[in-house]
Amino acid sequence: MNEHWVSVEQIAEHLGVVRDSIYRWIDAKGLPAHKIGRLWKFKLSEVDDWVRGGGAQDDNEKRPATKPKGTVRKTRKAAAKRAAGRED
């Protein structure tokens, strides 16, 4: 028996995610998808194999945890003290 093609909406429902995640996974994580005209179509068996193989794994789970980079925001109270010249 031939497996039916499913749409983005159907695959999103199957995986329990929103449509935007599906499009992002196609581009960034290699979600198995086939473009037919302007529509993306999927085979459930291919997508299920991809998930089982770790394709849907969050990038944070693949890398060791690191501290976020960037500056620490000052609170409004600290900013008001600086503006008044009363830095503690």
Contacts in CASP RR format, 6 or more apart in sequence:
PFRMAT RR
TARGET T0000
AUTHOR 0000-0000-0000
METHOD contacts of the structure
MODEL  1
MNEHWVSVEQIAEHLGVVRDSIYRWIDAKGLPAHKIGRLWKFKLSEVDDW
VRGGGAQDDNEKRPATKPKGTVRKTRKAAAKRAAGRED
3 43 0 8 1.000
3 44 0 8 1.000
3 45 0 8 1.000
5 34 0 8 1.000
5 36 0 8 1.000
5 41 0 8 1.000
5 42 0 8 1.000
5 43 0 8 1.000
6 14 0 8 1.000
6 41 0 8 1.000
6 42 0 8 1.000
6 43 0 8 1.000
6 44 0 8 1.000
7 39 0 8 1.000
7 40 0 8 1.000
7 41 0 8 1.000
7 42 0 8 1.000
8 19 0 8 1.000
8 22 0 8 1.000
8 23 0 8 1.000
8 39 0 8 1.000
8 40 0 8 1.000
8 42 0 8 1.000
9 19 0 8 1.000
10 42 0 8 1.000
11 22 0 8 1.000
11 42 0 8 1.000
11 44 0 8 1.000
11 47 0 8 1.000
12 18 0 8 1.000
12 19 0 8 1.000
12 21 0 8 1.000
12 22 0 8 1.000
14 44 0 8 1.000
14 47 0 8 1.000
15 21 0 8 1.000
15 22 0 8 1.000
15 47 0 8 1.000
15 51 0 8 1.000
15 56 0 8 1.000
22 31 0 8 1.000
22 40 0 8 1.000
23 40 0 8 1.000
25 31 0 8 1.000
25 55 0 8 1.000
25 56 0 8 1.000
26 33 0 8 1.000
26 40 0 8 1.000
29 55 0 8 1.000
29 56 0 8 1.000
30 50 0 8 1.000
30 55 0 8 1.000
31 47 0 8 1.000
31 50 0 8 1.000
31 55 0 8 1.000
31 56 0 8 1.000
32 42 0 8 1.000
32 43 0 8 1.000
32 46 0 8 1.000
32 47 0 8 1.000
32 49 0 8 1.000
32 50 0 8 1.000
33 40 0 8 1.000
33 41 0 8 1.000
33 42 0 8 1.000
34 40 0 8 1.000
34 41 0 8 1.000
34 42 0 8 1.000
34 43 0 8 1.000
35 41 0 8 1.000
50 56 0 8 1.000
74 82 0 8 1.000
81 87 0 8 1.000
81 88 0 8 1.000
END
